[in-house]
Amino acid sequence: MGKKTTRRGFDPNDFRWFSDEAVEKLKKAQDEIQWLLDRGYKFDTVLPFVSNHYLFSARQRLALQRSVSSSVKFEKRKKSMLPLETAKDGCIYIDGFNLIITLEVALSGSPLILGRDGVMRDLAGLRGTYRIIDKTDTALKLIGKSLNALSVQAAIFYLDAPVSNSGRLGRKIIECSYDWNIPVDVELVPNADTVLSKMNRVVTSDAIILDSCTGWFNLARNHGFNPGSLCKTKNSNYRFGFTALTDIIKKYIFKIKKFHASTLHELKQYCNSEHLPEFLEMVETMERTQKYSNGEIIYNSCKRYIV
């Protein structure tokens, strides 16, 4: 029996809730919510008020909640963001569930939201439960590669102990870190937000932590983890959209060794379906067996099928 494939953060209705027409309404709602927040209105009052006006679904409201804030908070986050070049200057402190789940969502081809603060967030939601899936190992490998590329001296992952399977995830982090050649530790704490909010050199996309910590790295967005292209418009710094995973796809396709006539049909079939994770696995298999070449031709031919 093959390994079970799980799509973290996937909802079959996302194609309707984040269609082009829905996105335009969400962008308008974002502007209206931010306008009200900048004038002192409370977030808990503004969000349902505007969302009710547009008859948004719970999923759309969550997207707004995770992407909108006042201009003052956005600017404060930008000022406290540390240059990635300084990651090598000491230990970094990682919001474990936050970073890993974001990567799992990206690898699943599920929606990610890019806010005006430049931070990428998912819609998966933790809700006190977590389980390791088929994307977890890949997510940890991406983290290790990025830490090595940044010449990070050491890293400590903070996990919320009350969350289910936090101990198992902690053991997996340590196991995977043996290949990273840097000191890695895992701390199980009652509340990771409380601990990280008081620290410097934090890796997270959690708004509560970003608004309180001394300094943070935008690791998921800016180095190695930018898993795809959120659709953008000329008049917007951000937009809701599906993660195309274009960068990851190119990364694998450009490594493919030999070309075969049936490849394009297979790529179209997978790119145009809901089985994007299987598509990635197929590309990796082709790479290992070295059956194909001229990856650029394949990519240029099929990229229009990628959402």
PASEBA-1860 file (N, C-alpha, C; in nm, 3 decimals):
! residues 307
1> MGKKTTRR> 0.084/-0.119/0.000/0.000/0.000/0.000/0.087/0.124/0.000 ~ 0.057/0.221/-0.090/0.137/0.342/-0.100/0.113/0.435/0.018 ~ 0.204/0.526/0.031/0.195/0.621/0.140/0.077/0.715/0.118 ~ -0.001/0.739/0.221/-0.119/0.824/0.210/-0.079/0.968/0.180 ~ -0.149/1.027/0.085/-0.123/1.166/0.048/-0.224/1.256/0.117 ~ -0.175/1.356/0.189/-0.261/1.450/0.260/-0.236/1.590/0.208 ~ -0.343/1.663/0.181/-0.331/1.801/0.135/-0.363/1.894/0.252 ~ -0.260/1.942/0.317/-0.276/2.030/0.432/-0.339/2.163/0.387
9> GFDPNDFR> -0.442/2.205/0.459/-0.504/2.334/0.432/-0.590/2.340/0.308 ~ -0.628/2.225/0.254/-0.706/2.222/0.130/-0.855/2.220/0.160 ~ -0.931/2.297/0.083/-1.077/2.295/0.089/-1.130/2.295/-0.053 ~ -1.215/2.200/-0.090/-1.263/2.192/-0.228/-1.338/2.315/-0.275 ~ -1.388/2.396/-0.183/-1.462/2.516/-0.221/-1.372/2.637/-0.244 ~ -1.241/2.621/-0.225/-1.150/2.735/-0.242/-1.153/2.790/-0.385 ~ -1.178/2.703/-0.482/-1.183/2.750/-0.620/-1.299/2.848/-0.641 ~ -1.401/2.836/-0.559/-1.513/2.930/-0.568/-1.491/3.050/-0.478
17> WFSDEAVE> -1.442/3.026/-0.358/-1.426/3.136/-0.262/-1.310/3.228/-0.298 ~ -1.214/3.178/-0.376/-1.101/3.260/-0.418/-1.089/3.267/-0.570 ~ -1.204/3.268/-0.636/-1.207/3.291/-0.781/-1.168/3.436/-0.809 ~ -1.147/3.469/-0.935/-1.109/3.607/-0.970/-1.211/3.709/-0.920 ~ -1.337/3.675/-0.936/-1.442/3.768/-0.891/-1.442/3.782/-0.740 ~ -1.426/3.669/-0.670/-1.423/3.673/-0.523/-1.301/3.747/-0.472 ~ -1.188/3.730/-0.542/-1.065/3.798/-0.502/-1.081/3.949/-0.509 ~ -1.147/3.997/-0.612/-1.169/4.141/-0.624/-1.249/4.194/-0.506
25> KLKKAQDE> -1.351/4.120/-0.463/-1.430/4.161/-0.347/-1.346/4.158/-0.220 ~ -1.262/4.055/-0.207/-1.177/4.043/-0.089/-1.075/4.157/-0.082 ~ -1.021/4.194/-0.196/-0.925/4.305/-0.199/-0.994/4.435/-0.157 ~ -1.114/4.454/-0.207/-1.189/4.574/-0.169/-1.220/4.573/-0.020 ~ -1.259/4.457/0.032/-1.287/4.445/0.175/-1.161/4.470/0.257 ~ -1.046/4.424/0.210/-0.920/4.450/0.280/-0.896/4.600/0.295 ~ -0.913/4.671/0.186/-0.891/4.816/0.190/-0.987/4.884/0.287 ~ -1.112/4.839/0.288/-1.212/4.900/0.376/-1.182/4.870/0.522
33> IQWLLDRG> -1.143/4.745/0.551/-1.110/4.708/0.689/-0.989/4.786/0.738 ~ -0.886/4.795/0.654/-0.767/4.869/0.695/-0.798/5.017/0.715 ~ -0.881/5.073/0.630/-0.920/5.214/0.644/-0.986/5.238/0.780 ~ -1.073/5.147/0.820/-1.142/5.161/0.949/-1.046/5.138/1.065 ~ -0.956/5.041/1.053/-0.858/5.016/1.159/-0.766/5.136/1.178 ~ -0.728/5.200/1.070/-0.641/5.318/1.079/-0.710/5.435/1.147 ~ -0.840/5.429/1.162/-0.916/5.536/1.226/-0.968/5.496/1.363 ~ -0.908/5.390/1.419/-0.933/5.356/1.558/-1.042/5.255/1.583
41> YKFDTVLP> -1.105/5.203/1.479/-1.210/5.104/1.501/-1.148/4.970/1.542 ~ -1.221/4.894/1.623/-1.171/4.767/1.675/-1.183/4.656/1.570 ~ -1.080/4.574/1.563/-1.074/4.468/1.463/-1.192/4.372/1.478 ~ -1.225/4.334/1.603/-1.331/4.237/1.626/-1.468/4.289/1.584 ~ -1.479/4.420/1.572/-1.604/4.480/1.526/-1.604/4.500/1.375 ~ -1.490/4.542/1.324/-1.479/4.575/1.182/-1.488/4.451/1.093 ~ -1.417/4.343/1.130/-1.411/4.225/1.044/-1.550/4.167/1.017 ~ -1.631/4.137/1.119/-1.764/4.083/1.088/-1.855/4.184/1.018
49> FVSNHYLF> -1.838/4.313/1.049/-1.921/4.416/0.986/-1.900/4.418/0.835 ~ -1.775/4.423/0.792/-1.744/4.426/0.650/-1.773/4.291/0.584 ~ -1.740/4.181/0.654/-1.761/4.048/0.597/-1.910/4.019/0.577 ~ -1.993/4.063/0.670/-2.137/4.045/0.656/-2.191/4.123/0.537 ~ -2.135/4.239/0.512/-2.178/4.322/0.399/-2.156/4.248/0.266 ~ -2.042/4.178/0.256/-2.009/4.107/0.132/-2.053/3.960/0.134 ~ -2.115/3.917/0.243/-2.163/3.779/0.258/-2.049/3.678/0.238 ~ -1.934/3.707/0.300/-1.819/3.619/0.288/-1.840/3.490/0.366
57> SARQRLAL> -1.779/3.382/0.317/-1.781/3.255/0.388/-1.684/3.260/0.507 ~ -1.691/3.158/0.592/-1.599/3.152/0.707/-1.455/3.145/0.661 ~ -1.432/3.075/0.552/-1.297/3.060/0.496/-1.244/3.196/0.446 ~ -1.328/3.272/0.378/-1.289/3.404/0.330/-1.263/3.499/0.446 ~ -1.343/3.488/0.551/-1.323/3.573/0.669/-1.190/3.541/0.737 ~ -1.156/3.412/0.739/-1.028/3.373/0.797/-0.913/3.432/0.718 ~ -0.927/3.432/0.585/-0.823/3.491/0.500/-0.807/3.639/0.529 ~ -0.916/3.709/0.547/-0.910/3.852/0.581/-0.846/3.871/0.719
65> QRSVSSSV> -0.887/3.788/0.813/-0.834/3.799/0.949/-0.683/3.784/0.952 ~ -0.630/3.697/0.866/-0.486/3.667/0.868/-0.404/3.759/0.778 ~ -0.470/3.846/0.706/-0.394/3.930/0.613/-0.410/4.079/0.635 ~ -0.502/4.119/0.722/-0.530/4.261/0.739/-0.488/4.308/0.878 ~ -0.432/4.426/0.882/-0.397/4.491/1.008/-0.390/4.640/0.982 ~ -0.367/4.716/1.085/-0.356/4.860/1.068/-0.223/4.896/1.003 ~ -0.217/5.012/0.941/-0.093/5.058/0.876/0.020/5.071/0.978 ~ -0.014/5.111/1.100/0.087/5.128/1.204/0.154/4.995/1.236
73> KFEKRKKS> 0.073/4.888/1.248/0.130/4.757/1.278/0.213/4.704/1.162 ~ 0.165/4.727/1.040/0.242/4.684/0.923/0.379/4.750/0.922 ~ 0.383/4.879/0.946/0.510/4.951/0.942/0.602/4.907/1.056 ~ 0.544/4.882/1.172/0.625/4.836/1.285/0.689/4.701/1.254 ~ 0.614/4.612/1.192/0.668/4.481/1.157/0.781/4.494/1.056 ~ 0.764/4.580/0.959/0.867/4.599/0.858/0.996/4.653/0.921 ~ 0.982/4.742/1.018/1.100/4.800/1.083/1.174/4.699/1.169 ~ 1.101/4.605/1.229/1.166/4.507/1.317/1.214/4.384/1.240
81> MLPLETAK> 1.183/4.376/1.111/1.231/4.263/1.031/1.381/4.273/1.009 ~ 1.452/4.164/1.035/1.597/4.162/1.026/1.641/4.115/0.887 ~ 1.751/4.171/0.836/1.805/4.124/0.707/1.848/3.978/0.718 ~ 1.819/3.900/0.616/1.857/3.759/0.619/2.008/3.740/0.630 ~ 2.083/3.841/0.584/2.229/3.832/0.592/2.279/3.823/0.735 ~ 2.196/3.867/0.831/2.238/3.864/0.971/2.199/3.734/1.040 ~ 2.135/3.643/0.968/2.096/3.515/1.029/2.217/3.437/1.078 ~ 2.331/3.459/1.012/2.454/3.384/1.047/2.520/3.436/1.175
89> DGCIYIDG> 2.468/3.545/1.230/2.534/3.611/1.344/2.501/3.549/1.479 ~ 2.422/3.443/1.481/2.389/3.381/1.609/2.279/3.278/1.592 ~ 2.226/3.234/1.704/2.119/3.135/1.703/1.988/3.201/1.659 ~ 1.903/3.125/1.588/1.771/3.175/1.555/1.667/3.088/1.625 ~ 1.551/3.147/1.652/1.448/3.083/1.732/1.322/3.069/1.647 ~ 1.285/2.944/1.618/1.184/2.915/1.518/1.051/2.876/1.581 ~ 0.945/2.941/1.535/0.809/2.903/1.572/0.777/2.777/1.491 ~ 0.800/2.662/1.552/0.802/2.536/1.481/0.676/2.503/1.403
97> FNLIITLE> 0.562/2.497/1.473/0.438/2.464/1.406/0.406/2.566/1.296 ~ 0.430/2.692/1.324/0.399/2.799/1.230/0.473/2.779/1.098 ~ 0.603/2.760/1.105/0.683/2.748/0.983/0.657/2.616/0.911 ~ 0.654/2.507/0.983/0.637/2.377/0.921/0.502/2.363/0.854 ~ 0.396/2.409/0.920/0.262/2.399/0.861/0.251/2.485/0.735 ~ 0.311/2.605/0.737/0.309/2.689/0.617/0.372/2.616/0.499 ~ 0.484/2.549/0.522/0.550/2.475/0.415/0.468/2.354/0.371 ~ 0.406/2.286/0.466/0.321/2.172/0.431/0.204/2.217/0.345
105> VALSGSPL> 0.146/2.331/0.378/0.035/2.386/0.299/0.082/2.419/0.158 ~ 0.199/2.483/0.148/0.254/2.518/0.017/0.279/2.394/-0.067 ~ 0.339/2.292/-0.006/0.368/2.168/-0.077/0.242/2.092/-0.115 ~ 0.132/2.122/-0.047/0.003/2.059/-0.077/-0.072/2.131/-0.188 ~ -0.020/2.245/-0.232/-0.090/2.321/-0.335/-0.213/2.391/-0.283 ~ -0.219/2.416/-0.153/-0.333/2.484/-0.092/-0.307/2.634/-0.084 ~ -0.411/2.715/-0.061/-0.394/2.860/-0.065/-0.301/2.914/0.043 ~ -0.221/3.011/0.005/-0.143/3.092/0.096/-0.181/3.238/0.073
113> ILGRDGVM> -0.175/3.316/0.178/-0.212/3.457/0.171/-0.089/3.543/0.193 ~ -0.069/3.639/0.105/0.045/3.730/0.118/-0.007/3.867/0.160 ~ 0.033/3.911/0.280/-0.015/4.038/0.334/0.073/4.155/0.298 ~ 0.027/4.274/0.328/0.104/4.394/0.299/0.231/4.404/0.383 ~ 0.239/4.328/0.490/0.362/4.325/0.568/0.465/4.232/0.506 ~ 0.431/4.174/0.391/0.524/4.085/0.321/0.531/3.945/0.377 ~ 0.440/3.911/0.466/0.442/3.781/0.532/0.340/3.688/0.466 ~ 0.383/3.566/0.443/0.298/3.464/0.383/0.235/3.380/0.493
121> RDLAGLRG> 0.103/3.364/0.486/0.031/3.289/0.589/-0.062/3.186/0.524 ~ -0.090/3.081/0.599/-0.177/2.975/0.549/-0.315/2.985/0.613 ~ -0.406/2.902/0.566/-0.542/2.898/0.619/-0.570/2.765/0.689 ~ -0.464/2.690/0.720/-0.483/2.555/0.774/-0.541/2.559/0.915 ~ -0.483/2.642/1.000/-0.532/2.648/1.137/-0.487/2.528/1.218 ~ -0.437/2.552/1.337/-0.385/2.445/1.422/-0.494/2.387/1.511 ~ -0.562/2.472/1.584/-0.675/2.433/1.671/-0.639/2.322/1.770 ~ -0.516/2.321/1.814/-0.475/2.228/1.919/-0.444/2.088/1.871
129> TYRIIDKT> -0.458/2.063/1.740/-0.430/1.930/1.688/-0.330/1.939/1.573 ~ -0.247/1.839/1.563/-0.149/1.831/1.454/-0.111/1.685/1.435 ~ -0.089/1.648/1.309/-0.035/1.515/1.281/0.066/1.526/1.168 ~ 0.166/1.443/1.176/0.270/1.440/1.073/0.211/1.381/0.945 ~ 0.240/1.445/0.831/0.186/1.400/0.703/0.301/1.370/0.606 ~ 0.265/1.333/0.484/0.367/1.296/0.386/0.451/1.415/0.341 ~ 0.407/1.539/0.371/0.484/1.659/0.333/0.581/1.705/0.441 ~ 0.572/1.646/0.560/0.650/1.696/0.673/0.800/1.680/0.651
137> DTALKLIG> 0.842/1.565/0.604/0.986/1.543/0.581/1.041/1.641/0.478 ~ 0.965/1.664/0.371/1.009/1.758/0.269/1.019/1.899/0.325 ~ 0.921/1.937/0.407/0.925/2.069/0.470/1.049/2.086/0.556 ~ 1.083/1.984/0.633/1.201/1.991/0.719/1.330/1.995/0.637 ~ 1.332/1.924/0.524/1.449/1.930/0.437/1.468/2.071/0.381 ~ 1.358/2.137/0.346/1.366/2.274/0.297/1.420/2.367/0.405 ~ 1.375/2.347/0.527/1.424/2.429/0.638/1.574/2.409/0.656 ~ 1.617/2.284/0.656/1.760/2.256/0.672/1.844/2.318/0.562
145> KSLNALSV> 1.799/2.308/0.438/1.873/2.367/0.326/1.884/2.518/0.342 ~ 1.776/2.580/0.385/1.777/2.725/0.401/1.869/2.768/0.514 ~ 1.866/2.697/0.625/1.954/2.731/0.737/2.100/2.716/0.696 ~ 2.131/2.613/0.620/2.268/2.594/0.572/2.308/2.703/0.474 ~ 2.216/2.741/0.386/2.245/2.846/0.288/2.272/2.979/0.355 ~ 2.206/3.001/0.468/2.225/3.126/0.543/2.339/3.117/0.643 ~ 2.404/3.002/0.651/2.516/2.979/0.745/2.474/3.006/0.889 ~ 2.353/2.964/0.923/2.303/2.980/1.059/2.388/2.897/1.155
153> QAAIFYLD> 2.424/2.956/1.268/2.511/2.887/1.363/2.438/2.782/1.445 ~ 2.313/2.810/1.481/2.234/2.717/1.561/2.087/2.757/1.551 ~ 1.999/2.662/1.581/1.856/2.689/1.573/1.783/2.615/1.684 ~ 1.685/2.682/1.741/1.600/2.620/1.842/1.455/2.631/1.795 ~ 1.388/2.517/1.787/1.247/2.511/1.750/1.162/2.513/1.876 ~ 1.061/2.597/1.878/0.968/2.602/1.990/0.835/2.543/1.945 ~ 0.789/2.442/2.017/0.662/2.376/1.988/0.569/2.387/2.107 ~ 0.440/2.404/2.080/0.340/2.411/2.187/0.315/2.270/2.240
161> APVSNSGR> 0.353/2.246/2.364/0.340/2.113/2.423/0.197/2.061/2.425 ~ 0.094/2.146/2.450/-0.043/2.094/2.454/-0.096/2.044/2.320 ~ -0.032/2.083/2.210/-0.077/2.040/2.078/-0.045/1.892/2.057 ~ -0.141/1.819/2.006/-0.120/1.676/1.986/-0.004/1.649/1.892 ~ 0.072/1.545/1.922/0.187/1.499/1.843/0.303/1.598/1.841 ~ 0.305/1.693/1.934/0.417/1.787/1.940/0.547/1.713/1.974 ~ 0.537/1.612/2.060/0.656/1.534/2.093/0.710/1.457/1.974 ~ 0.619/1.397/1.896/0.660/1.323/1.777/0.726/1.416/1.676
169> LGRKIIEC> 0.668/1.534/1.658/0.727/1.629/1.563/0.864/1.673/1.612 ~ 0.876/1.695/1.742/1.005/1.735/1.797/1.113/1.630/1.770 ~ 1.078/1.504/1.786/1.174/1.397/1.760/1.211/1.391/1.612 ~ 1.114/1.415/1.525/1.141/1.415/1.381/1.231/1.530/1.342 ~ 1.211/1.647/1.404/1.298/1.762/1.377/1.443/1.728/1.412 ~ 1.462/1.671/1.529/1.598/1.633/1.571/1.657/1.529/1.477 ~ 1.576/1.432/1.440/1.623/1.326/1.349/1.667/1.385/1.215 ~ 1.585/1.474/1.158/1.619/1.534/1.028/1.738/1.628/1.039
177> SYDWNIPV> 1.755/1.691/1.154/1.861/1.791/1.169/2.001/1.731/1.169 ~ 2.012/1.598/1.183/2.143/1.536/1.179/2.213/1.561/1.046 ~ 2.134/1.585/0.941/2.191/1.610/0.809/2.223/1.758/0.787 ~ 2.186/1.843/0.881/2.204/1.987/0.861/2.342/2.036/0.906 ~ 2.408/1.957/0.990/2.542/1.991/1.038/2.547/2.122/1.117 ~ 2.439/2.152/1.187/2.438/2.265/1.280/2.367/2.220/1.408 ~ 2.400/2.280/1.521/2.331/2.245/1.646/2.182/2.283/1.638 ~ 2.096/2.187/1.666/1.951/2.209/1.664/1.892/2.152/1.792
185> DVELVPNA> 1.802/2.228/1.851/1.734/2.183/1.972/1.585/2.210/1.957 ~ 1.506/2.138/2.033/1.360/2.155/2.033/1.314/2.179/2.175 ~ 1.235/2.283/2.193/1.179/2.315/2.325/1.027/2.299/2.319 ~ 0.974/2.212/2.405/0.829/2.200/2.419/0.785/2.292/2.532 ~ 0.704/2.391/2.499/0.664/2.493/2.596/0.512/2.501/2.602 ~ 0.456/2.551/2.712/0.310/2.562/2.723/0.249/2.651/2.615 ~ 0.318/2.759/2.580/0.267/2.852/2.480/0.385/2.916/2.407 ~ 0.409/2.874/2.283/0.523/2.925/2.207/0.510/3.074/2.180
193> DTVLSKMN> 0.389/3.124/2.159/0.368/3.266/2.132/0.421/3.353/2.246 ~ 0.392/3.310/2.369/0.435/3.388/2.486/0.586/3.394/2.496 ~ 0.652/3.282/2.469/0.798/3.276/2.479/0.863/3.358/2.368 ~ 0.822/3.336/2.245/0.885/3.401/2.131/0.855/3.550/2.123 ~ 0.745/3.593/2.179/0.709/3.736/2.176/0.811/3.822/2.251 ~ 0.888/3.762/2.340/0.985/3.836/2.420/1.127/3.826/2.364 ~ 1.141/3.762/2.249/1.275/3.731/2.200/1.313/3.811/2.077 ~ 1.440/3.798/2.039/1.494/3.856/1.917/1.534/3.741/1.823
201> RVVTSDAI> 1.549/3.769/1.695/1.594/3.671/1.596/1.495/3.556/1.585 ~ 1.367/3.590/1.573/1.259/3.492/1.568/1.220/3.465/1.423 ~ 1.182/3.341/1.395/1.128/3.303/1.264/0.982/3.265/1.283 ~ 0.892/3.346/1.229/0.748/3.322/1.242/0.672/3.411/1.146 ~ 0.544/3.376/1.126/0.453/3.465/1.055/0.335/3.502/1.143 ~ 0.341/3.461/1.269/0.234/3.487/1.365/0.229/3.636/1.400 ~ 0.115/3.699/1.375/0.102/3.842/1.395/0.124/3.883/1.540 ~ 0.078/3.800/1.633/0.094/3.833/1.775/0.241/3.841/1.812
209> ILDSCTGW> 0.319/3.746/1.763/0.463/3.746/1.791/0.531/3.863/1.720 ~ 0.496/3.886/1.594/0.559/3.992/1.516/0.538/4.129/1.579 ~ 0.423/4.148/1.641/0.393/4.278/1.702/0.464/4.300/1.834 ~ 0.525/4.195/1.890/0.586/4.207/2.023/0.735/4.176/2.027 ~ 0.784/4.092/1.936/0.925/4.051/1.944/1.018/4.166/1.904 ~ 1.143/4.152/1.942/1.242/4.256/1.914/1.283/4.257/1.767 ~ 1.299/4.138/1.708/1.340/4.128/1.569/1.303/3.992/1.513 ~ 1.278/3.985/1.383/1.234/3.859/1.323/1.286/3.847/1.180
217> FNLARNHG> 1.293/3.720/1.135/1.334/3.690/0.998/1.213/3.640/0.919 ~ 1.198/3.695/0.799/1.088/3.652/0.710/1.138/3.535/0.626 ~ 1.164/3.424/0.691/1.231/3.311/0.627/1.143/3.242/0.523 ~ 1.017/3.220/0.556/0.929/3.146/0.466/0.909/3.219/0.334 ~ 0.908/3.350/0.338/0.882/3.427/0.215/1.008/3.453/0.135 ~ 1.118/3.480/0.202/1.232/3.541/0.135/1.350/3.452/0.103 ~ 1.353/3.332/0.157/1.472/3.251/0.128/1.437/3.105/0.116 ~ 1.433/3.057/-0.007/1.421/2.915/-0.028/1.282/2.859/-0.012
225> FNPGSLCK> 1.197/2.925/0.068/1.066/2.870/0.096/0.957/2.938/0.014 ~ 0.991/3.032/-0.072/0.888/3.098/-0.151/0.838/2.996/-0.253 ~ 0.740/2.913/-0.215/0.711/2.795/-0.291/0.636/2.819/-0.419 ~ 0.587/2.937/-0.441/0.513/2.963/-0.562/0.484/3.108/-0.578 ~ 0.403/3.140/-0.674/0.372/3.278/-0.703/0.227/3.305/-0.671 ~ 0.202/3.383/-0.570/0.067/3.430/-0.548/0.036/3.528/-0.660 ~ -0.082/3.516/-0.715/-0.118/3.604/-0.825/-0.116/3.748/-0.779 ~ -0.063/3.838/-0.860/-0.054/3.979/-0.824/-0.115/4.065/-0.934
233> TKNSNYRF> -0.161/4.181/-0.897/-0.211/4.276/-0.992/-0.124/4.399/-0.991 ~ -0.134/4.481/-1.093/-0.048/4.598/-1.103/-0.075/4.699/-0.992 ~ -0.197/4.701/-0.942/-0.234/4.803/-0.846/-0.237/4.752/-0.703 ~ -0.174/4.638/-0.678/-0.181/4.581/-0.544/-0.048/4.521/-0.504 ~ -0.013/4.539/-0.379/0.109/4.478/-0.325/0.087/4.335/-0.282 ~ -0.039/4.291/-0.280/-0.070/4.157/-0.236/-0.199/4.115/-0.301 ~ -0.224/3.987/-0.299/-0.350/3.937/-0.351/-0.372/3.797/-0.299 ~ -0.499/3.761/-0.276/-0.530/3.623/-0.243/-0.511/3.538/-0.368
241> GFTALTDI> -0.472/3.414/-0.352/-0.460/3.328/-0.468/-0.411/3.190/-0.430 ~ -0.413/3.098/-0.525/-0.363/2.964/-0.502/-0.213/2.962/-0.524 ~ -0.145/2.880/-0.446/-0.001/2.867/-0.460/0.029/2.785/-0.584 ~ 0.086/2.845/-0.682/0.115/2.774/-0.806/0.228/2.676/-0.789 ~ 0.313/2.696/-0.689/0.431/2.613/-0.667/0.525/2.617/-0.788 ~ 0.521/2.727/-0.861/0.599/2.737/-0.984/0.748/2.720/-0.958 ~ 0.798/2.784/-0.854/0.942/2.776/-0.828/0.987/2.634/-0.800 ~ 0.906/2.563/-0.720/0.942/2.425/-0.688/0.935/2.339/-0.814
249> IKKYIFKI> 0.831/2.359/-0.894/0.817/2.282/-1.016/0.935/2.306/-1.109 ~ 0.972/2.433/-1.127/1.087/2.464/-1.212/1.214/2.399/-1.158 ~ 1.227/2.404/-1.026/1.347/2.349/-0.964/1.366/2.203/-1.003 ~ 1.256/2.126/-1.001/1.266/1.985/-1.036/1.273/1.964/-1.187 ~ 1.189/2.035/-1.263/1.183/2.012/-1.407/1.316/2.046/-1.472 ~ 1.381/2.155/-1.430/1.507/2.195/-1.491/1.618/2.094/-1.466 ~ 1.596/2.002/-1.370/1.695/1.899/-1.342/1.671/1.771/-1.421 ~ 1.554/1.761/-1.485/1.520/1.637/-1.555/1.619/1.614/-1.670
257> KKFHASTL> 1.659/1.489/-1.689/1.772/1.460/-1.776/1.735/1.435/-1.922 ~ 1.627/1.364/-1.948/1.594/1.327/-2.085/1.447/1.356/-2.115 ~ 1.417/1.381/-2.241/1.281/1.416/-2.280/1.212/1.297/-2.344 ~ 1.081/1.283/-2.317/1.001/1.176/-2.374/0.870/1.235/-2.423 ~ 0.820/1.185/-2.537/0.704/1.248/-2.601/0.581/1.249/-2.513 ~ 0.565/1.151/-2.427/0.445/1.144/-2.345/0.450/1.235/-2.223 ~ 0.563/1.295/-2.200/0.578/1.376/-2.079/0.481/1.493/-2.074 ~ 0.469/1.567/-2.184/0.386/1.687/-2.186/0.242/1.654/-2.151
265> HELKQYCN> 0.189/1.545/-2.205/0.053/1.505/-2.175/0.036/1.477/-2.026 ~ 0.134/1.407/-1.968/0.127/1.375/-1.826/0.132/1.501/-1.741 ~ 0.220/1.593/-1.778/0.232/1.717/-1.701/0.103/1.797/-1.710 ~ 0.044/1.806/-1.829/-0.083/1.878/-1.844/-0.191/1.815/-1.758 ~ -0.196/1.684/-1.760/-0.298/1.613/-1.685/-0.288/1.643/-1.536 ~ -0.168/1.641/-1.482/-0.149/1.664/-1.340/-0.163/1.811/-1.304 ~ -0.109/1.899/-1.388/-0.117/2.042/-1.359/-0.259/2.092/-1.364 ~ -0.344/2.026/-1.441/-0.480/2.072/-1.461/-0.578/1.999/-1.370
273> SEHLPEFL> -0.527/1.925/-1.273/-0.613/1.851/-1.182/-0.584/1.892/-1.040 ~ -0.653/1.827/-0.947/-0.633/1.858/-0.806/-0.519/1.777/-0.745 ~ -0.448/1.699/-0.829/-0.346/1.610/-0.777/-0.207/1.670/-0.792 ~ -0.191/1.797/-0.757/-0.062/1.862/-0.773/0.048/1.795/-0.692 ~ 0.024/1.752/-0.568/0.132/1.685/-0.495/0.180/1.560/-0.569 ~ 0.087/1.481/-0.627/0.127/1.364/-0.703/0.210/1.405/-0.824 ~ 0.176/1.520/-0.883/0.254/1.570/-0.996/0.398/1.594/-0.954 ~ 0.417/1.655/-0.838/0.553/1.679/-0.790/0.626/1.547/-0.768
281> EMVETMER> 0.556/1.451/-0.712/0.618/1.321/-0.690/0.655/1.256/-0.824 ~ 0.570/1.275/-0.926/0.599/1.220/-1.058/0.726/1.282/-1.116 ~ 0.740/1.413/-1.100/0.858/1.481/-1.152/0.983/1.431/-1.083 ~ 0.974/1.413/-0.949/1.089/1.362/-0.877/1.126/1.221/-0.925 ~ 1.025/1.140/-0.952/1.051/1.005/-1.001/1.121/1.009/-1.136 ~ 1.073/1.097/-1.225/1.136/1.110/-1.356/1.281/1.154/-1.341 ~ 1.304/1.243/-1.242/1.441/1.290/-1.221/1.532/1.176/-1.176 ~ 1.481/1.094/-1.085/1.562/0.984/-1.034/1.592/0.881/-1.142
289> TQKYSNGE> 1.493/0.853/-1.228/1.514/0.753/-1.332/1.582/0.811/-1.455 ~ 1.596/0.944/-1.459/1.669/1.012/-1.566/1.612/0.976/-1.704 ~ 1.480/0.986/-1.718/1.416/0.951/-1.844/1.398/1.070/-1.937 ~ 1.407/1.193/-1.882/1.369/1.306/-1.963/1.478/1.412/-1.966 ~ 1.470/1.499/-2.066/1.563/1.610/-2.076/1.489/1.732/-2.125 ~ 1.563/1.840/-2.146/1.504/1.963/-2.198/1.387/2.007/-2.110 ~ 1.414/2.018/-1.980/1.308/2.055/-1.887/1.248/2.189/-1.915 ~ 1.327/2.281/-1.972/1.274/2.414/-1.999/1.162/2.408/-2.102
297> IIYNSCKR> 1.176/2.324/-2.202/1.071/2.309/-2.302/0.944/2.256/-2.237 ~ 0.962/2.156/-2.149/0.846/2.100/-2.080/0.777/2.207/-1.998 ~ 0.855/2.282/-1.921/0.796/2.383/-1.834/0.724/2.491/-1.914 ~ 0.789/2.544/-2.019/0.728/2.650/-2.098/0.602/2.603/-2.168 ~ 0.595/2.475/-2.199/0.479/2.420/-2.267/0.361/2.400/-2.173 ~ 0.390/2.368/-2.047/0.280/2.332/-1.957/0.251/2.436/-1.850 ~ 0.329/2.544/-1.841/0.313/2.636/-1.729/0.177/2.705/-1.729 ~ 0.114/2.718/-1.848/-0.015/2.784/-1.852/-0.124/2.699/-1.789
305> YIV> -0.095/2.572/-1.765/-0.192/2.485/-1.702/-0.182/2.490/-1.551 ~ -0.079/2.558/-1.501/-0.057/2.563/-1.356/-0.137/2.678/-1.298 ~ -0.222/2.651/-1.200/-0.307/2.754/-1.141/-0.221/2.854/-1.066
END
